[in-house]
């Protein structure tokens, strides 16, 4: 094992890890430039390297991009990558009240923790954990998506009805285009541009970023408040907060790793699940959504843990855990490396050198993240609004165009953005809509596939309600749905008198 | 004097720079290849396998770009707006470019796409888990005959190569199987590995990637794959099924006949490189050679083949 660590520590591999993390962080911070794209652009360069070095470069850029998504989420309320959606919930409120640098530092510490936990699981337990991916069939994905949708009830406290309406709108959006299962053409308004459906990233940029831009122009307030004397990294303060929430950090990292193992789930679901768990177990759940540090720690540790988790099915089963993993798998194939259960035995030197490289890259995220984060924060607060708004507006166009090199995505982004701004005025927040859009596709495919299989085996009900993992997820979903009501009752019973 | 020297230098410079231009052979700058799908898919992988050979054969590097969306239709609908100088190529896939325009208005017709070469295909194959009771295709057919519909086969998407193959095989064998579409080969294979379905109508490439985990019962090729000498073809077993996802390379309509031939020649030379063939075969792909002159006949044959199926499956809507 130590040999492999030494191989990962060669100056060349260290440089690759460092450059990869820096590049990845910058790309991830720009909305629209996704981790998948960053990895795909780098792939041809890795063909000239030996396989382990190539993998280290790709892994470093990937983990950096997932982390970088937090910057835009915290500073401009726009998730740089889908996995940073939940980081906007508390990150942006913190930045607004002047704690932006603290939020960025917390995100860095959490991302490093999550990334390390995910990579350690990959190092020690990859083959047995890969079985988790196989235990998840269509009904489990369906219930997982339903569980994700119940989070809306937790996220839209105070206005459940509007949250549900938003989610239904999101579900409708998720059905636009050609259905993967069945091939039906739905809600395309006879237009060819909508055949491909509504791109999630274009929707993210539109729904989150455009309303912020419009409000910046419409109000005279400065973008972010700068608390006096609150400059610098605030590293000691952040470390203290993180140490106090070590249970939250660890739990979120483990959730992130497990969700990362599931192909087709991804960082956004991991972050949401751990966010809702953090909120449930918190002593002050009412502060979530208003700038609670625990919220950022949960989402950022979870989404970086999905990197290590996602490599588990990729390397053990040859099934990509996440879209960037698919690109990395393709690169491995071209290099002539056969993934599979024997990979860890037959080509252990490549795999273990890579995993140590990934660990090193994750650790390197700490210094680079702090420096880059500080720079990003300072430039965002010091740039006058008259420059900031057009710059960000320009980035939204570039970002949504770059997803598929398609101008129609830009139009969709703007349309959804203006719609999102209008809906915001009436108290509809963008998160339920985006959740519906992401989860709708997973839920629909899982439901139809489960029905087809159930029908063929003559056991439709058993497909949905007869499988232990399905039932466990269903129980969690019900618990999340009724938790606010249950905890209210418990509290009242303990006090013996009705609260209000 | 100084002016004269300057002039002379300029003339000499023009001569030096201009000379190779006049004699230069196509291509004289990097070539672009647009993948109509997300990075990491098979189209991307095969383009990546070709990439180094462009440098070797044509002396120019290949730049790979991605324009995914609508199952590839987004890229194909925009093909003819690209410059027709031979430096921009788009990867095409069958049955996609035949079935998509049959089913709906996707912004292009099959005839709009100028393929200059069809260079390989990924054969369909029936795969089952290692611990499956089906040891041979005959086992599977016998079970499907006794319990119609109970055999579930996962595959990538609806109205795709996998779906067509499942449909044709079931018809030829006189059995009813249930096709369960997934959003790509990855999830479809996961379902088989996890015993969620009886098997997959997948690709031979899956057999390579999952060797030891999945058993290939039959492969839809003319001859057995060199990589899998023990796996029978459907033909040997009495089912006349040779099918899969065919991949070609197209150029915009405005490209001159001369350049079309030149591009076709380059791909033909890559396809003849023994190292390339070896890499493709190792991956489970089957290299085929359909150069520009033979493309029309090839496409006509495929169009009538898929057309009949599309009618039978109710895909054709226009």
Interface residues (C-beta under 8 A of the other chain):
Chain A: X36 X37 X39 X40 X43 X44 X47 X133 X134 X135 X136 X137 X138 X177 X178 X179 X180 X181 X182 X183 X185 X190 X192 X195 X196 X263 X264 X313 X317 X318 X319 X320 X323 X325 X326 X327 X328 X329 X330 X331 X333 X334 X336 X338 X339 X340 X341 X342 X404 X405 X406 X441 X445 X449 X452 X453 X455 X456 X457 X458
Chain B: X38 X39 X40 X41 X44 X45 X48 X49 X51 X52 X64 X65 X66 X67 X68 X69 X70 X71 X73 X74 X77 X103 X104 X105 X106 X107 X149 X150 X151 X152 X157 X158 X159 X178 X179 X180 X181 X182 X183 X186 X187 X189 X190 X191 X193 X194 X195 X196 X197 X208 X209 X210 X211 X212 X213 X279 X282 X283 X315
